[in-house]
Amino acid sequence: MASFKTSKKHHKHINNPFPSNPKTLPLIQGSLVFDPQTLPPHQVYDIGHDFQLNWSSSNGGSLSVCRKPNFSRSIWSTVPGRAFVSAAAADTEVQESRGSFLVKDTNIRLVCNHQTVEQIRVIQQTRSPALLIKGRVFTVKRGFAESGSLELVEKKLAAYAKYWMVFDQKNTNQVGFQVRFGRPNSVREQKFSPRSYGYRGFARKLRKLRVGWSGYFLRKRVVVAFPQEEENMVMKNASYLDFNRICLTYSSERSERFYGFGEQFTHMDLKGKRVPILVQEQGIGRGDQPITFAANLVSYRAGGDESTTYAPSPFYITSKMRSLYLEGYNYSVFDLTNDESVQIQMYGDKIEGRILNGNSPLELIERFTETIGRPQELPEWIISGAVVGLQGGTDVVRDIWDQLQSMETPISAFWLQDWVGQRKTVIGSQLWWNWEVDSIRYSGWRQMIEDLSAQKIKVMTYCNPCLAPMDEKKNVGRHLFEEAKKLDILVKDKNGGPYMVPNTAFDIGMLDFTHPKAAAWFKQILQAMVDDGVRGWMADFGEGLPVDACLYSGEDPITAHNRYPEIWARVNREFVEEWERSRPDESLVFFMRAGFRDSPKWASLFWEGDQMVSWQANDGIKSAVVGLLSSGISGYAFNHSDIGGYCAVSLPFFKYQRSEELLLRWMELNAFTTVFRTHEGNKPSCNSQFYSNQKTLSHFSRFAKIYKAWKFYRLQLVKEASEKGLPVCRHLFLHYPKDEHAHELRYEQFLVGSEILVAPVLDKGKEVVKVYFPQGESHVWKHVWTGKLHHKQGVETWVEAPLGYPAIFVKDGSKIGEMFLENLRDYNVL
């Protein structure tokens, strides 16, 4: 993959608070050309033993893939008369600032937007027959569109290149595809602007071009010729521009909804959007105002936008039961802005992926995760009670523990992220990034762990793949940054030294896990941690590998950037498996925020990162629900958010502080997710905490018991996730794919498995919620607190939801529902 120009924006202190969208390659459209004498009007070709491709010359030519014997249902097809592969050469710049990345195209040099299909034939692969499609992509000089002459077609050629597209069966429910190109042969190198190929001013010519060509070739039964002698001459004399954009365009429908794409925080349905697949910081505000304005002002593009995410995935499922994912790790963009088509723009010189077959959303998730991998079953201890996030030291932990014990609060673990010590920075309280216990802050560390363990309560800590110099810290045992530097296992800059990456108020070095010594060295750090009795940790970060870094492996840092979170997860997973191998009765858990397509295979558990302590839609409590559900569709079966959110801001004109009401409502929400975990946030003193007063403490204890009341069902769902990849928390689309209204839901409600319906209160001051009861359900929904039955389907109903009594429903008469209600009574919370 061609290298990108990079520019650093870390140290710009005053920035545009309303940054414009980056200039990118727009939707590329072109025509499809074929020779009716070579390709028949209709032809069926086998792809392996279970799939077939249909070629039709009608309406300008198209392809359609289906699975036998369901020949009437297409799982992938092209737009008639339109090019389905195209390519471009462009100069690209990546602007980087503290884990945020902006990709923009600065100069479009060549676009081959038209396509010929010259041959379709079956080729014999090792296991089964595959299908090869050959032809050329090309661009033409101005004025060609109004010509109907073959001679002028040849004269007007500006550039062309050969392409090869292969379809092959991967398994009984997946078809693989790959597109590769020969080197472009330029008759004359041209500079293109978006207007010249974007088809705003050129749209009228394009329509003529499409109609004129298909009609011309059907009448004359000829094909564009590329004589070998001419090709050799052009190749000898041309100036070459290697393609670094590959586009695959295929059909969609106006009403088709697109779900997935990893952990998306703003939209469930991405139709009409451009979806970039790039791991990065999610941003502070992501469009919510005024915080996005403030974040962008003080740090370049720190606010993020509706598409920024820690954990994207090049995968989707549609409401029409179509599904596709890309292989590899190159940056890509899914352009869903056109009503009748999808265009994948891959930043690289090839594109590979798979088309999935399935009859329901649940089937398609199973098909996807059987290939990319599924999470391992969570140990029972992590989902048996609350994970209590605390900071402050040994005395604070013991004091809060006493208070929770007095209320008989079910506790799984204390998560102590400040075990390494804490320092004050401009953004609040931050940790010393040197992964060893601060024996002053946590005096009697091992004894505290032993005392908690005696009550079957675990201790969890924090680490990440970065290290900071410890020059300013007094009580340092091991100076891990210096150790890593001496071992030469840090990511390097272009000068060969450690790449010091700015991170909020201090710079850090990142571990280069492509170095053969790095993983083993870091596992020793984890080993020392668990030797003290620690049984879990947050494996933070992983999204910030600089795109101009130099790695030991020599691989392209642009590609490695998306792969790094998976490598980071794999190092942790390997350690867990190695440790557990000799301890069959014990188990470890780590949880992550950064991820990519295959991350669910490696990570124990995910959390959604740093939401604002707000009610807002793009980066507050509502976004936590969207992230939970979109990631679940994408294979992230186990996910949750920080109770109350994380990011607080205390500036003269911008204050975001966690209110008591927000905290209590977030407790109610998270009591119905995989893990029930608190976080004090980046500014603990500004935020309401679960231990702030008797009201918050009682509310927390009550909902920890409500969380425990459905543990029996949670265990079933965790097992199902490990076997099928299905998420614990589910969008209604997964179980009611024929209900159009259910498709429209974003954050308003969700399912736990298939048996519990949750409609959380997500707005300040509200005590009623609108609940939709989906069509096609064989059971009647029963309100947990009142017992009221809701018989009507396909209707919305206002339901009372005062504080402490969110709108929760179970299926009347189901065993799951009855057991849940019985447990609520036993815990005295009904």
C-alpha positions in Angstrom: 0.0 0.0 0.0 1.3 3.4 -0.9 2.5 5.5 2.0 0.5 8.5 3.0 1.8 12.0 3.8 1.4 12.7 7.5 1.1 15.9 9.3 1.2 16.4 13.1 -1.3 18.7 14.8 -0.5 17.7 18.4 0.8 21.1 19.5 -1.7 23.4 17.9 -3.3 25.2 20.8 -5.9 27.3 19.0 -7.9 25.5 16.3 -11.0 25.9 14.2 -13.8 24.8 16.4 -16.0 23.9 13.4 -13.6 22.0 11.1 -14.9 21.2 7.6 -15.3 17.7 6.3 -12.1 16.4 4.7 -11.8 16.2 0.9 -12.2 12.7 -0.2 -12.7 10.7 -3.3 -16.5 11.0 -4.1 -18.7 8.3 -5.3 -17.2 7.0 -8.5 -19.7 6.1 -11.3 -19.0 4.7 -14.7 -20.4 2.5 -17.4 -20.1 -1.2 -18.1 -19.1 -2.4 -21.6 -19.2 -5.9 -23.0 -19.2 -7.8 -26.3 -22.5 -9.6 -27.0 -20.6 -11.9 -29.3 -18.3 -13.1 -26.5 -20.7 -13.0 -23.6 -24.2 -14.6 -24.0 -27.4 -12.8 -23.1 -27.8 -15.0 -20.0 -25.4 -17.5 -18.4 -25.1 -19.3 -15.1 -21.7 -20.2 -13.7 -20.9 -22.3 -10.6 -19.0 -20.9 -7.7 -17.8 -24.0 -5.9 -20.5 -26.5 -5.1 -23.1 -24.4 -3.4 -23.2 -21.0 -5.1 -23.7 -19.7 -8.6 -23.3 -16.4 -10.5 -25.8 -15.3 -13.0 -24.7 -13.1 -15.9 -27.4 -11.1 -17.7 -26.9 -8.7 -20.6 -30.2 -7.0 -19.9 -30.2 -3.2 -19.2 -26.5 -2.9 -19.9 -25.2 -6.0 -18.1 -25.2 -7.2 -14.5 -24.0 -10.0 -12.2 -25.9 -11.7 -9.4 -24.7 -14.2 -6.8 -27.1 -16.7 -5.1 -26.9 -19.8 -3.1 -28.4 -23.1 -4.4 -31.2 -24.0 -4.5 -32.6 -20.6 -3.7 -32.0 -19.2 -7.2 -34.6 -16.4 -6.9 -32.8 -14.7 -3.9 -29.7 -12.7 -4.7 -27.2 -12.3 -1.9 -25.0 -9.8 -3.9 -25.6 -8.2 -7.3 -24.3 -5.3 -9.4 -26.2 -2.4 -10.8 -27.3 -3.0 -14.4 -25.2 -1.1 -16.9 -22.8 0.3 -14.2 -19.1 -0.5 -13.6 -18.7 -2.6 -10.6 -14.9 -2.3 -10.3 -13.0 0.9 -10.7 -9.7 2.3 -9.6 -7.9 5.5 -8.9 -4.5 7.1 -8.0 -4.6 9.8 -5.5 -2.3 11.7 -3.1 -3.5 11.3 0.5 -2.6 13.1 3.7 -3.3 11.9 7.2 -3.5 14.6 9.9 -2.9 13.2 13.4 -3.4 14.6 16.8 -3.3 12.6 20.1 -5.0 9.5 18.8 -7.3 11.2 16.3 -6.8 10.8 12.6 -8.2 12.6 9.6 -7.7 11.1 6.1 -8.1 13.4 3.2 -7.3 13.3 -0.5 -5.2 16.2 -1.6 -4.7 15.5 -5.3 -6.7 13.0 -7.5 -4.3 12.0 -10.3 -6.1 9.3 -12.2 -9.6 7.7 -12.1 -10.5 4.7 -14.3 -14.2 4.7 -13.7 -15.5 2.7 -16.7 -15.2 -1.1 -17.1 -15.3 -3.8 -19.7 -16.2 -7.4 -19.1 -14.3 -9.4 -21.6 -14.4 -12.9 -20.1 -16.2 -14.9 -17.5 -15.0 -18.4 -17.0 -14.8 -21.2 -14.4 -11.3 -22.0 -13.2 -10.4 -25.1 -11.2 -9.1 -24.4 -7.7 -7.7 -27.0 -5.4 -10.9 -27.8 -3.6 -13.7 -26.6 -5.9 -14.3 -24.5 -9.1 -13.9 -20.8 -8.8 -15.0 -18.1 -11.2 -12.8 -15.6 -12.9 -13.9 -12.3 -14.5 -11.5 -10.4 -16.7 -11.5 -7.1 -18.4 -10.2 -3.6 -18.2 -11.0 -0.4 -16.3 -10.4 2.8 -18.3 -11.0 6.5 -18.4 -11.6 8.6 -21.5 -10.8 12.1 -22.7 -13.3 14.9 -22.6 -16.0 14.8 -25.2 -16.1 11.0 -25.5 -19.5 10.7 -23.9 -21.2 12.3 -26.8 -19.6 10.0 -29.3 -21.2 6.8 -30.7 -18.2 5.8 -32.9 -15.9 2.9 -32.0 -13.1 4.6 -33.7 -13.5 7.6 -31.5 -13.8 5.4 -28.5 -10.3 4.1 -29.2 -9.0 7.6 -30.0 -10.4 9.1 -26.8 -8.9 6.6 -24.4 -6.8 8.3 -21.8 -5.7 5.4 -19.6 -6.6 1.8 -18.9 -5.6 -1.2 -16.8 -6.4 -4.9 -16.7 -8.3 -6.3 -13.8 -9.1 -9.8 -12.5 -12.0 -10.5 -10.2 -12.3 -14.0 -8.6 -15.2 -15.5 -6.7 -14.6 -18.7 -4.8 -16.6 -20.7 -2.2 -15.1 -20.5 1.3 -17.6 -22.7 3.1 -21.2 -23.6 2.7 -22.4 -20.1 3.5 -19.6 -17.8 2.3 -18.3 -16.7 -1.0 -14.9 -15.1 -1.2 -14.1 -12.3 -3.7 -10.9 -10.5 -4.6 -10.1 -7.8 -7.1 -6.6 -7.1 -8.4 -5.3 -4.8 -11.1 -2.5 -4.6 -13.5 -0.4 -1.5 -13.7 -2.3 1.4 -15.3 -1.2 2.4 -18.8 -1.6 6.1 -19.3 -1.8 7.6 -22.8 -1.4 11.0 -21.1 -1.2 11.6 -17.4 -4.0 13.8 -16.3 -4.9 15.7 -13.2 -8.5 15.2 -12.2 -10.6 17.4 -9.8 -13.6 16.0 -8.0 -15.9 18.0 -10.3 -14.5 16.3 -13.4 -15.3 12.8 -12.3 -17.8 13.4 -9.5 -20.7 13.6 -12.0 -22.3 16.8 -10.8 -21.7 18.8 -13.9 -20.9 15.6 -15.8 -24.0 13.7 -14.9 -25.8 14.5 -18.1 -22.9 13.2 -20.2 -22.8 10.0 -18.0 -26.4 9.2 -18.7 -25.8 9.6 -22.4 -22.7 7.5 -22.1 -24.4 4.7 -20.3 -27.4 4.5 -22.8 -25.2 5.2 -25.8 -22.7 2.5 -25.1 -25.1 -0.3 -24.3 -27.2 0.5 -27.3 -24.2 0.8 -29.6 -22.7 -2.5 -28.6 -26.0 -4.3 -28.8 -26.5 -3.0 -32.3 -23.0 -3.4 -33.7 -22.0 -6.5 -31.6 -18.4 -5.2 -31.3 -16.1 -4.6 -28.3 -13.5 -2.0 -27.4 -10.2 -3.3 -28.7 -6.9 -3.2 -27.0 -4.4 -4.5 -29.6 -1.3 -6.1 -28.1 1.0 -4.0 -30.2 -0.7 -0.8 -29.0 -0.6 -2.0 -25.4 3.1 -2.8 -25.6 3.8 0.6 -27.1 1.8 2.4 -24.4 3.4 0.4 -21.6 6.9 1.3 -23.0 6.3 5.0 -23.3 3.7 5.9 -20.6 4.2 7.6 -17.2 2.9 5.1 -14.6 0.6 6.0 -11.8 0.1 3.0 -9.5 -3.5 2.6 -8.3 -3.9 3.2 -4.6 -7.8 3.2 -4.5 -9.8 0.2 -5.5 -13.6 0.6 -5.6 -16.2 -2.1 -5.6 -19.7 -1.0 -6.5 -22.8 -3.1 -6.2 -26.6 -2.8 -5.8 -28.7 -1.7 -2.9 -32.2 -0.4 -2.4 -33.6 2.9 -1.1 -35.4 1.2 1.8 -32.4 -1.1 2.7 -31.0 -0.5 6.2 -27.4 -1.1 7.1 -26.4 -2.2 10.5 -23.0 -3.1 12.1 -19.7 -1.6 11.0 -18.3 -2.3 14.5 -19.0 0.0 17.4 -20.9 2.9 16.1 -22.1 5.5 18.6 -24.5 7.8 16.7 -26.5 5.8 14.1 -27.8 2.3 14.0 -28.8 2.5 10.4 -25.9 3.8 8.3 -27.7 4.1 5.0 -27.1 7.5 3.5 -23.7 7.8 5.3 -20.0 7.4 4.4 -18.6 5.0 7.0 -14.8 5.2 7.4 -13.1 2.1 8.8 -10.3 3.5 10.9 -9.4 2.8 14.5 -9.0 6.0 16.5 -10.2 8.0 19.5 -13.9 8.4 19.5 -13.7 12.1 20.3 -15.0 14.4 23.0 -18.6 15.3 22.1 -18.7 13.9 18.6 -21.1 16.7 17.4 -22.8 17.3 20.7 -22.6 21.0 21.6 -21.1 23.0 23.1 -18.5 20.4 24.1 -17.4 19.5 20.6 -16.8 23.2 19.9 -14.6 23.5 23.0 -12.7 20.2 22.4 -11.9 21.2 18.8 -10.8 24.7 19.8 -8.2 23.5 22.3 -7.0 20.4 20.5 -7.1 19.7 16.8 -10.3 17.8 15.9 -10.4 16.4 19.4 -14.2 16.6 19.3 -14.5 13.8 16.8 -17.7 13.4 14.7 -20.5 10.9 14.1 -18.2 8.4 12.4 -15.2 8.3 14.9 -14.9 5.1 16.9 -12.4 3.0 18.8 -13.6 -0.2 17.3 -14.8 -0.2 13.7 -15.3 -3.3 11.6 -15.6 -3.6 7.8 -18.8 -5.7 8.2 -22.5 -5.1 7.9 -25.9 -6.8 7.8 -28.8 -5.2 6.0 -32.6 -5.4 6.4 -32.7 -7.3 3.2 -30.6 -10.1 4.7 -27.5 -9.2 2.8 -24.1 -9.2 4.5 -20.5 -8.7 3.5 -17.1 -8.1 5.2 -13.7 -7.1 4.1 -10.5 -9.1 4.8 -7.2 -7.4 5.6 -6.5 -4.2 7.6 -6.2 -1.4 5.0 -8.2 1.8 5.6 -11.5 1.7 3.7 -14.7 3.7 3.3 -18.2 2.3 2.8 -20.1 4.9 0.8 -23.8 4.3 1.4 -25.0 7.7 0.1 -26.5 6.5 -3.1 -30.0 5.0 -3.0 -29.4 2.2 -5.5 -25.8 1.2 -4.7 -23.0 0.6 -2.2 -19.4 1.6 -3.0 -16.5 0.3 -1.0 -13.4 2.5 -1.5 -10.3 0.6 -0.4 -7.1 2.5 0.2 -4.7 0.0 -1.4 -4.0 -1.9 -4.6 -6.4 -4.8 -4.1 -9.6 -5.7 -2.3 -10.7 -9.0 -0.7 -13.7 -10.0 1.3 -16.5 -12.4 1.7 -20.3 -12.4 0.9 -22.4 -14.2 3.5 -25.5 -16.2 3.1 -28.2 -16.4 5.8 -31.9 -16.2 6.2 -32.0 -14.0 9.4 -29.8 -11.5 11.2 -29.0 -14.1 13.8 -27.9 -16.6 11.2 -25.7 -14.0 9.5 -24.0 -13.1 12.8 -23.3 -16.8 13.3 -21.9 -17.1 9.8 -19.7 -14.1 10.3 -18.3 -15.1 13.7 -17.6 -18.7 12.7 -14.9 -17.2 10.5 -13.6 -14.2 12.5 -13.8 -15.9 15.8 -16.0 -15.8 18.9 -15.3 -14.8 22.5 -14.5 -17.4 25.1 -17.1 -18.0 27.8 -16.7 -15.5 30.6 -15.8 -16.9 34.0 -18.8 -16.8 36.3 -17.2 -14.5 38.9 -17.1 -11.5 36.6 -20.9 -11.6 36.0 -22.0 -12.5 39.5 -22.2 -9.0 40.9 -21.0 -5.4 40.6 -17.5 -4.5 39.5 -16.8 -1.6 41.8 -14.5 1.0 40.3 -12.6 2.9 43.0 -9.5 5.1 43.4 -7.8 6.5 46.4 -5.9 3.7 48.1 -6.2 0.9 50.5 -8.2 2.8 53.2 -10.8 4.0 50.6 -11.3 0.5 49.3 -11.8 -0.9 52.8 -14.2 1.8 53.8 -16.4 1.5 50.7 -16.3 -2.3 51.1 -17.7 -2.0 54.6 -20.5 0.2 53.4 -21.5 -2.2 50.6 -21.3 -5.2 52.9 -23.7 -3.5 55.3 -26.3 -3.4 52.4 -25.6 -6.9 51.3 -24.5 -5.7 47.9 -23.4 -8.5 45.5 -19.8 -7.7 44.5 -17.7 -9.5 41.9 -14.6 -7.4 42.1 -13.0 -4.1 43.0 -11.4 -2.5 39.9 -8.6 -0.2 41.0 -7.2 1.6 38.0 -5.0 3.9 40.2 -3.0 0.9 41.6 0.0 2.4 39.8 -0.4 5.8 41.5 -2.0 9.0 40.3 -0.9 12.4 39.1 -2.8 15.6 38.3 -2.8 16.9 34.7 -4.7 19.5 32.7 -7.5 17.0 32.0 -7.9 15.8 35.6 -6.6 12.8 37.5 -4.4 10.5 35.4 -2.2 7.4 36.1 1.5 6.9 36.2 2.0 4.7 33.1 4.4 2.3 34.8 2.7 -1.0 35.4 3.6 -1.8 39.0 1.8 -1.2 42.3 2.3 2.1 44.0 3.1 0.8 47.5 2.5 4.1 49.2 -1.0 4.7 47.7 -1.9 1.0 48.2 0.0 0.0 51.4 -0.7 -3.6 52.4 -1.6 -4.4 48.8 -1.3 -8.1 49.0 -3.1 -8.3 52.4 -6.0 -6.3 51.0 -6.2 -8.7 48.0 -6.1 -11.7 50.3 -8.9 -10.3 52.5 -11.1 -9.6 49.5 -10.4 -13.0 48.0 -11.5 -14.7 51.3 -14.9 -13.2 50.6 -14.8 -14.3 46.9 -14.2 -10.8 45.7 -11.5 -10.3 43.0 -9.2 -7.4 42.5 -8.8 -5.9 39.0 -6.3 -3.3 37.8 -5.3 -1.3 34.7 -2.6 -1.3 32.0 -2.1 -0.4 28.4 0.6 -0.9 25.7 2.3 2.4 26.4 4.9 3.5 28.8 5.8 6.9 30.2 9.1 8.1 31.6 9.1 8.1 35.4 11.5 10.9 36.0 9.0 12.8 38.2 7.8 9.8 40.2 9.5 9.1 43.5 8.7 5.6 44.5 9.6 3.6 41.3 10.6 -0.1 41.5 11.1 -0.9 37.8 11.4 1.8 35.3 9.6 0.0 32.5 10.0 2.7 29.8 13.8 2.6 30.2 13.7 -1.2 30.2 11.7 -1.3 27.0 14.0 1.3 25.4 17.1 -0.7 26.3 15.5 -3.8 24.8 14.7 -1.9 21.7 11.1 -3.0 21.7 9.4 0.4 21.4 7.8 1.7 18.2 10.4 3.9 16.4 10.2 7.2 14.6 11.8 7.8 11.2 15.1 8.7 12.9 15.3 5.3 14.6 14.6 6.5 18.1 11.6 5.7 20.3 8.5 7.3 18.9 7.3 9.6 21.7 3.5 10.0 21.1 1.8 13.0 22.7 -1.0 11.8 25.1 -3.0 14.6 26.8 -0.4 16.2 29.2 2.6 13.8 28.7 4.4 11.8 26.0 4.6 8.0 25.9 6.4 5.3 24.0 4.3 2.4 22.5 5.4 -1.2 22.6 6.2 -2.7 19.2 4.5 -6.1 19.4 5.9 -7.0 16.0 9.2 -7.3 17.7 9.8 -11.0 18.8 10.8 -9.9 22.3 8.0 -7.5 23.1 5.1 -9.9 23.9 7.2 -12.1 26.2 8.5 -9.0 28.1 5.0 -7.6 28.6 3.7 -11.0 29.7 6.3 -10.9 32.6 4.6 -7.6 33.7 1.2 -9.3 33.7 2.7 -12.3 35.5 4.0 -10.0 38.3 0.6 -8.5 38.6 -1.3 -11.8 38.9 1.3 -13.1 41.3 0.1 -10.5 43.7 -3.4 -12.0 43.4 -4.9 -9.7 40.7 -7.4 -11.6 38.6 -8.4 -9.0 35.9 -7.5 -5.8 34.3 -8.5 -3.1 31.8 -6.3 -3.4 28.8 -6.7 0.2 27.6 -5.8 2.0 24.5 -4.5 0.4 21.3 -6.0 2.9 18.9 -3.1 5.4 18.6 -0.3 3.7 16.6 1.1 6.6 14.5 0.6 6.1 10.8 4.2 7.1 10.1 5.7 4.8 12.7 8.6 2.4 11.9 7.9 -1.2 13.1 10.3 -4.0 13.6 8.4 -6.1 11.0 8.8 -3.5 8.4 5.0 -3.6 7.6 3.1 -0.6 6.4 2.1 1.4 9.5 -1.2 2.4 7.9 -2.3 -1.2 7.8 -0.6 -2.0 11.1 -2.7 0.8 12.7 -5.9 -1.1 12.3 -4.3 -4.4 13.2 -2.6 -3.1 16.4 -5.7 -3.4 18.7 -6.0 -7.1 17.7 -2.3 -7.7 18.4 -2.6 -6.0 21.7 -5.6 -8.2 22.6 -3.8 -11.3 21.4 -0.9 -10.7 23.7 -3.3 -10.5 26.7 -5.2 -13.5 25.5 -2.1 -15.6 25.2 -1.0 -14.7 28.7 -4.4 -15.6 30.1 -4.4 -19.0 28.3 -0.9 -19.8 29.4 -1.6 -18.9 33.0 -5.0 -20.8 33.1 -3.5 -23.9 31.6 -1.8 -24.8 34.9 -4.7 -23.5 37.0 -7.9 -25.1 35.8 -9.9 -23.9 38.8 -9.0 -20.2 38.3 -9.7 -17.7 35.6 -8.6 -14.2 34.4 -10.5 -11.5 32.6 -9.3 -8.4 30.7 -11.5 -5.8 29.0 -10.7 -3.5 26.1 -12.0 -0.5 24.2 -10.0 -0.5 20.9 -10.7 -3.2 18.4 -11.1 -4.3 14.8 -12.9 -7.0 12.9 -11.3 -10.0 14.6 -11.0 -8.6 18.1 -13.9 -10.6 19.6 -11.8 -13.7 19.1 -9.1 -12.4 21.4 -10.5 -10.1 24.0 -12.4 -11.4 27.1 -14.7 -8.4 27.2 -15.2 -4.9 25.8 -16.3 -1.6 27.2 -17.3 1.4 25.2 -14.6 3.9 26.1 -15.0 7.4 27.3 -18.6 8.7 27.0 -19.4 12.2 28.3 -21.2 12.5 31.6 -24.2 13.8 29.7 -27.7 13.0 28.4 -26.7 13.9 24.9 -27.1 11.7 21.8 -23.7 11.6 20.2 -21.5 11.1 23.2 -23.6 10.7 26.3 -25.8 8.0 27.7 -27.8 7.5 24.5 -24.6 6.9 22.5 -23.8 4.1 25.0 -26.9 2.2 23.9 -26.1 2.7 20.2 -22.6 1.5 20.7 -23.7 -1.5 22.7 -26.2 -2.6 20.0 -24.1 -1.9 16.9 -21.1 -3.6 18.3 -23.3 -6.6 19.2 -24.4 -7.0 15.6 -20.6 -6.9 14.6 -19.6 -9.8 16.8 -18.7 -7.9 20.0 -21.0 -10.2 22.1 -19.8 -8.9 25.5 -19.8 -5.1 25.9 -20.8 -2.5 28.5 -20.2 1.2 29.4 -18.9 3.0 32.4 -21.8 3.6 34.8 -22.3 7.4 34.7 -20.0 8.0 31.8 -16.3 9.1 32.0 -15.5 12.5 30.6 -16.2 15.5 32.8 -15.2 19.0 31.8 -14.8 22.0 34.1 -13.9 25.1 32.1 -15.1 28.7 32.7 -17.8 28.5 30.0 -18.2 24.7 29.5 -19.1 22.5 32.4 -20.0 18.9 32.1 -20.4 17.3 35.5 -22.1 14.0 36.3 -25.4 14.7 38.0 -27.0 12.4 40.5 -29.9 11.7 38.3 -27.7 10.8 35.3 -25.7 8.4 37.5 -28.8 6.7 38.8 -30.4 6.3 35.4 -27.1 4.9 34.0 -27.1 2.3 36.8 -30.6 1.3 35.7 -29.4 0.9 32.1 -26.2 -1.0 32.9 -28.0 -3.5 35.2 -29.1 -5.1 32.0 -25.7 -5.3 30.2 -23.1 -8.0 30.4 -21.1 -6.4 33.2 -22.2 -3.9 35.9 -19.2 -1.7 36.5 -18.7 1.8 37.9 -16.1 4.4 37.0 -15.4 7.6 39.0 -14.5 9.4 35.7 -11.6 11.7 34.9 -12.6 14.3 37.5 -14.0 12.3 40.5 -14.5 15.3 42.7 -16.8 17.0 40.1 -19.0 13.9 39.6 -21.7 12.3 41.6 -20.5 8.9 42.7 -22.3 5.8 43.8 -21.0 6.3 47.3 -21.8 10.1 47.4 -24.7 9.7 49.8 -27.2 7.2 51.1 -29.5 7.6 48.1 -26.9 6.8 45.5 -25.5 4.0 47.6 -28.9 2.4 48.1 -29.7 2.8 44.4 -26.5 1.2 43.5 -26.9 -1.7 45.9 -30.5 -2.3 44.7 -29.5 -2.5 41.0 -26.6 -4.7 41.7 -29.2 -7.1 43.1 -31.4 -6.6 40.1 -28.4 -7.4 37.9 -27.7 -10.5 40.0 -31.4 -11.6 39.6 -30.9 -12.5 36.0 -27.5 -14.1 36.4 -28.9 -17.5 35.6 -30.0 -16.2 32.2 -26.8 -14.2 31.7 -24.8 -17.5 32.1 -26.9 -19.0 29.3 -26.4 -16.0 27.0 -22.6 -16.0 27.7 -22.4 -19.7 26.7 -24.5 -19.0 23.6 -22.2 -16.1 22.6 -19.2 -18.4 22.9 -20.9 -21.0 20.7 -22.7 -18.8 18.1 -21.3 -15.3 18.5 -24.7 -13.8 19.4 -24.6 -10.7 21.7 -26.1 -10.5 25.2 -27.8 -7.2 24.4 -29.6 -7.1 21.1 -31.3 -4.6 18.8 -34.9 -5.6 18.1 -34.0 -6.1 14.4 -32.2 -9.3 15.3 -35.4 -11.0 16.5 -38.0 -9.1 14.5 -36.5 -8.6 11.1 -39.8 -8.2 9.4 -41.0 -5.4 11.7 -40.3 -2.1 9.9 -40.8 0.0 13.0 -38.3 -2.1 15.0 -35.8 -1.3 12.3 -36.1 2.4 13.0 -35.1 2.2 16.7 -31.8 3.6 17.8 -31.3 3.8 21.6 -34.9 3.8 22.8 -35.1 0.1 23.8 -33.3 -3.2 23.4 -33.5 -6.9 24.2 -31.5 -8.9 26.7 -31.2 -12.2 24.8 -34.8 -12.7 23.5 -36.6 -12.8 26.8 -36.2 -9.4 28.5 -37.2 -6.1 26.9 -35.5 -2.9 28.3 -36.7 0.7 27.7 -34.3 2.8 29.7 -34.9 6.4 30.7 -32.3 8.4 28.8 -33.6 12.0 29.2 -33.3 14.3 32.2 -36.3 14.8 34.3 -38.4 12.2 32.5 -40.4 9.6 34.4 -42.3 8.0 31.4 -41.0 6.3 28.3 -42.5 5.3 25.0 -42.2 1.6 24.5 -42.8 -0.3 21.3 -44.1 -3.9 21.4 -42.9 -5.6 18.2 -45.0 -7.5 15.8 -44.6 -11.3 15.4 -44.1 -12.1 19.0 -46.0 -15.2 20.3 -45.9 -14.2 23.9 -47.4 -11.2 25.7 -45.0 -8.8 27.3 -45.4 -8.4 31.1 -44.3 -5.3 33.0 -41.9 -6.4 35.7 -43.0 -3.9 38.4 -46.8 -3.9 38.0 -47.5 -7.2 36.3 -49.5 -5.5 33.6 -49.8 -7.4 30.4 -49.4 -5.7 27.0 -51.4 -7.7 24.4 -51.2 -5.3 21.5 -48.4 -5.7 19.0 -47.0 -3.1 16.6 -48.0 -0.2 18.8 -46.2 2.3 21.0 -47.4 2.7 24.6 -46.4 5.3 27.3 -45.1 3.5 30.4 -44.4 5.0 33.7 -40.7 4.7 34.7 -40.1 6.6 38.0 -36.5 6.6 39.4 -35.7 3.1 40.5 -38.3 1.5 38.3 -37.2 1.6 34.7 -39.5 0.1 32.0 -38.6 -3.6 32.0 -40.7 -6.4 30.5 -40.5 -10.2 30.4 -42.5 -12.6 28.3 -45.5 -13.8 30.2 -45.4 -17.5 30.9 -41.8 -18.0 29.9 -39.5 -19.8 32.3 -36.9 -17.1 32.0 -39.4 -14.4 33.0 -40.8 -16.4 35.9 -37.3 -17.1 37.3 -36.3 -13.5 37.0 -39.4 -12.3 38.8 -38.9 -15.0 41.5 -35.3 -13.8 42.1 -36.4 -10.2 42.3 -38.8 -11.2 45.1 -36.1 -13.2 46.9 -33.7 -10.2 46.8 -36.5 -7.9 48.0 -36.2 -5.5 45.1 -39.5 -6.2 43.3 
